[in-house]
Amino acid sequence: MKRTITVMMILFLCFGAFAKPSANDVTVALAAITDSTIASIAGFLNNPPLELPGLSLMFREKESLPYALIFRDSDLGSYLQVFEKTRAKSDETFFASLMRASKGPLNDIALQYLTVHAWEDGHALLNGAAVTSFGKGVTLSSLMGSALMNGGMSPIAVAVDVRVSGRRVSESVSVKGVFLIQSDVQGYFEIKPIELTINGEAPYV
């Protein structure tokens, strides 16, 4: 009897360890990672930079752009509360809107992603790292200038190793791989997956 129970427990643990997340879990996890990355970059471009809960930015010596975003129990729902404070007021003047845009040129885009996906506290908790590559010759000044002029920016390659948990997934989802964040000629942002692996399984893309 004990042997049977032991075998059943081993099988349960094995199947549990390799259980595939649902399609909804994967969709939520990917949205959480891309939204948090966009919000992190938008927050950094504020003057002064916005402090997003559970997020740390890593810089190399003499470089003005972060090379890595570190997430430690970073609650995506809390990002929305931070960006809400930068939202335009109903009686805002044109001059005031220009000043607000200069302080955070990508805030409205971050708000768009965070609100469209209706993130709330506890929906998605992120742990892990995202390594960013802004491209050769791109500096904080040039990135800020591009964002101010057309609301877009040059493609940014992001290599991620992030685990997403929370109330909107039935189980934790680990995502590894690379995707691009880029904007078209009209300034609309696009997310282009290059290669992503979900929970160690074969490439998702």
QUIDAMO-V715161 format. One record per residue. RES is the residue in three letters. SS is DSSP state (hx for helix, st for strand, lp for the rest). OMEGA is omega in degrees with one decimal (none if undefined). NEAR is the number of other ideal C-beta (glycine too) atoms within 10 Angstrom. Layout:
res->RES ss->SS omega->OMEGA near->NEAR
res->RES ss->SS omega->OMEGA near->NEAR
This chain:
res->MET ss->lp omega->179.5 near->5
res->LYS ss->hx omega->-179.4 near->6
res->ARG ss->hx omega->179.2 near->7
res->THR ss->hx omega->179.5 near->8
res->ILE ss->hx omega->-179.9 near->9
res->THR ss->hx omega->179.5 near->10
res->VAL ss->hx omega->180.0 near->10
res->MET ss->hx omega->179.0 near->10
res->MET ss->hx omega->179.0 near->10
res->ILE ss->hx omega->178.6 near->10
res->LEU ss->hx omega->179.7 near->10
res->PHE ss->hx omega->-179.5 near->10
res->LEU ss->hx omega->-179.7 near->10
res->CYS ss->hx omega->-179.8 near->10
res->PHE ss->hx omega->179.1 near->9
res->GLY ss->hx omega->-177.5 near->9
res->ALA ss->hx omega->-175.7 near->9
res->PHE ss->lp omega->179.7 near->10
res->ALA ss->lp omega->179.7 near->11
res->LYS ss->lp omega->175.8 near->12
res->PRO ss->lp omega->179.3 near->20
res->SER ss->lp omega->178.0 near->13
res->ALA ss->hx omega->178.8 near->8
res->ASN ss->hx omega->178.2 near->11
res->ASP ss->hx omega->-179.6 near->19
res->VAL ss->hx omega->179.6 near->19
res->THR ss->hx omega->179.9 near->15
res->VAL ss->hx omega->-178.3 near->23
res->ALA ss->hx omega->179.9 near->27
res->LEU ss->hx omega->178.1 near->22
res->ALA ss->hx omega->-179.8 near->19
res->ALA ss->hx omega->-177.8 near->27
res->ILE ss->hx omega->-179.8 near->27
res->THR ss->hx omega->179.6 near->21
res->ASP ss->hx omega->-179.3 near->23
res->SER ss->hx omega->179.0 near->29
res->THR ss->hx omega->178.0 near->23
res->ILE ss->hx omega->179.9 near->22
res->ALA ss->hx omega->179.6 near->26
res->SER ss->hx omega->179.1 near->25
res->ILE ss->hx omega->178.4 near->25
res->ALA ss->hx omega->179.7 near->26
res->GLY ss->hx omega->179.7 near->22
res->PHE ss->hx omega->-177.5 near->20
res->LEU ss->lp omega->175.8 near->22
res->ASN ss->lp omega->178.1 near->19
res->ASN ss->lp omega->0.8 near->10
res->PRO ss->lp omega->-179.2 near->6
res->PRO ss->lp omega->176.9 near->14
res->LEU ss->lp omega->176.8 near->22
res->GLU ss->lp omega->-179.8 near->9
res->LEU ss->lp omega->-174.7 near->25
res->PRO ss->lp omega->176.4 near->15
res->GLY ss->lp omega->-178.2 near->17
res->LEU ss->st omega->174.0 near->21
res->SER ss->st omega->178.0 near->14
res->LEU ss->st omega->-179.7 near->17
res->MET ss->st omega->-178.4 near->12
res->PHE ss->lp omega->170.5 near->11
res->ARG ss->lp omega->-178.9 near->10
res->GLU ss->lp omega->177.1 near->4
res->LYS ss->lp omega->175.8 near->5
res->GLU ss->lp omega->-174.6 near->11
res->SER ss->lp omega->-179.9 near->14
res->LEU ss->lp omega->-179.6 near->20
res->PRO ss->lp omega->177.1 near->21
res->TYR ss->lp omega->179.7 near->13
res->ALA ss->st omega->173.8 near->14
res->LEU ss->st omega->-178.0 near->25
res->ILE ss->st omega->-179.7 near->16
res->PHE ss->st omega->176.4 near->26
res->ARG ss->st omega->-175.3 near->13
res->ASP ss->st omega->-177.3 near->10
res->SER ss->st omega->-175.8 near->23
res->ASP ss->st omega->-176.1 near->22
res->LEU ss->hx omega->178.8 near->29
res->GLY ss->hx omega->-179.7 near->19
res->SER ss->hx omega->178.4 near->17
res->TYR ss->hx omega->-176.9 near->28
res->LEU ss->hx omega->-179.9 near->21
res->GLN ss->hx omega->179.7 near->13
res->VAL ss->hx omega->-177.8 near->18
res->PHE ss->hx omega->178.0 near->24
res->GLU ss->hx omega->-178.7 near->12
res->LYS ss->lp omega->179.9 near->8
res->THR ss->lp omega->-175.8 near->17
res->ARG ss->lp omega->-179.9 near->12
res->ALA ss->lp omega->176.4 near->13
res->LYS ss->lp omega->-175.5 near->9
res->SER ss->lp omega->-178.1 near->4
res->ASP ss->lp omega->-176.9 near->6
res->GLU ss->lp omega->177.7 near->12
res->THR ss->lp omega->179.9 near->9
res->PHE ss->hx omega->179.4 near->7
res->PHE ss->hx omega->179.7 near->8
res->ALA ss->hx omega->179.1 near->12
res->SER ss->hx omega->177.3 near->12
res->LEU ss->hx omega->178.8 near->11
res->MET ss->hx omega->179.6 near->11
res->ARG ss->hx omega->-179.7 near->17
res->ALA ss->hx omega->-179.0 near->16
res->SER ss->hx omega->179.0 near->13
res->LYS ss->hx omega->-179.4 near->14
res->GLY ss->lp omega->-172.1 near->22
res->PRO ss->lp omega->-178.9 near->24
res->LEU ss->lp omega->-178.1 near->26
res->ASN ss->hx omega->-178.5 near->24
res->ASP ss->hx omega->177.9 near->16
res->ILE ss->hx omega->177.4 near->23
res->ALA ss->hx omega->178.3 near->28
res->LEU ss->hx omega->179.8 near->20
res->GLN ss->hx omega->-179.6 near->15
res->TYR ss->hx omega->-176.9 near->22
res->LEU ss->hx omega->-178.4 near->23
res->THR ss->hx omega->179.1 near->13
res->VAL ss->hx omega->179.9 near->10
res->HIS ss->lp omega->171.9 near->18
res->ALA ss->lp omega->179.3 near->10
res->TRP ss->lp omega->175.5 near->25
res->GLU ss->lp omega->179.2 near->14
res->ASP ss->lp omega->177.5 near->15
res->GLY ss->lp omega->179.8 near->14
res->HIS ss->lp omega->-175.9 near->18
res->ALA ss->lp omega->175.9 near->27
res->LEU ss->st omega->-175.9 near->23
res->LEU ss->st omega->173.9 near->29
res->ASN ss->st omega->179.9 near->17
res->GLY ss->st omega->-175.3 near->18
res->ALA ss->st omega->173.2 near->16
res->ALA ss->st omega->-179.5 near->24
res->VAL ss->st omega->-174.1 near->15
res->THR ss->st omega->174.9 near->21
res->SER ss->st omega->-174.3 near->15
res->PHE ss->lp omega->179.7 near->21
res->GLY ss->lp omega->-177.1 near->13
res->LYS ss->lp omega->175.5 near->6
res->GLY ss->lp omega->-179.9 near->7
res->VAL ss->lp omega->178.5 near->17
res->THR ss->lp omega->177.0 near->12
res->LEU ss->hx omega->-178.9 near->14
res->SER ss->hx omega->-178.5 near->9
res->SER ss->hx omega->177.9 near->16
res->LEU ss->hx omega->178.0 near->22
res->MET ss->hx omega->179.7 near->17
res->GLY ss->hx omega->178.6 near->13
res->SER ss->hx omega->-179.7 near->17
res->ALA ss->hx omega->-179.7 near->22
res->LEU ss->hx omega->-175.2 near->14
res->MET ss->hx omega->-174.8 near->10
res->ASN ss->hx omega->178.3 near->13
res->GLY ss->lp omega->-179.3 near->17
res->GLY ss->lp omega->178.9 near->19
res->MET ss->lp omega->177.4 near->25
res->SER ss->lp omega->-179.2 near->15
res->PRO ss->lp omega->176.9 near->14
res->ILE ss->st omega->176.1 near->20
res->ALA ss->st omega->-177.9 near->16
res->VAL ss->st omega->175.6 near->22
res->ALA ss->st omega->-172.5 near->16
res->VAL ss->st omega->168.9 near->24
res->ASP ss->st omega->-169.0 near->14
res->VAL ss->st omega->174.0 near->22
res->ARG ss->st omega->-178.9 near->17
res->VAL ss->st omega->174.5 near->28
res->SER ss->st omega->178.6 near->18
res->GLY ss->lp omega->-172.5 near->21
res->ARG ss->lp omega->-177.8 near->13
res->ARG ss->lp omega->173.2 near->22
res->VAL ss->lp omega->-179.0 near->21
res->SER ss->lp omega->175.7 near->12
res->GLU ss->lp omega->-179.8 near->12
res->SER ss->lp omega->179.5 near->15
res->VAL ss->st omega->177.6 near->25
res->SER ss->st omega->-177.9 near->19
res->VAL ss->st omega->174.6 near->24
res->LYS ss->st omega->177.7 near->18
res->GLY ss->st omega->-174.0 near->20
res->VAL ss->st omega->171.2 near->16
res->PHE ss->st omega->178.7 near->23
res->LEU ss->st omega->168.5 near->14
res->ILE ss->st omega->-178.7 near->19
res->GLN ss->st omega->178.4 near->16
res->SER ss->st omega->179.9 near->20
res->ASP ss->lp omega->-175.5 near->9
res->VAL ss->lp omega->179.5 near->7
res->GLN ss->lp omega->177.4 near->8
res->GLY ss->lp omega->178.9 near->14
res->TYR ss->lp omega->-178.3 near->11
res->PHE ss->st omega->176.9 near->18
res->GLU ss->st omega->175.6 near->11
res->ILE ss->st omega->-178.1 near->17
res->LYS ss->st omega->177.2 near->12
res->PRO ss->st omega->176.3 near->14
res->ILE ss->st omega->175.3 near->13
res->GLU ss->st omega->-178.3 near->12
res->LEU ss->st omega->177.3 near->18
res->THR ss->st omega->-177.4 near->15
res->ILE ss->st omega->178.9 near->20
res->ASN ss->lp omega->176.0 near->20
res->GLY ss->lp omega->-179.5 near->9
res->GLU ss->lp omega->179.2 near->11
res->ALA ss->lp omega->-177.3 near->6
res->PRO ss->st omega->179.2 near->12
res->TYR ss->lp omega->-178.9 near->15
res->VAL ss->lp omega->none near->13
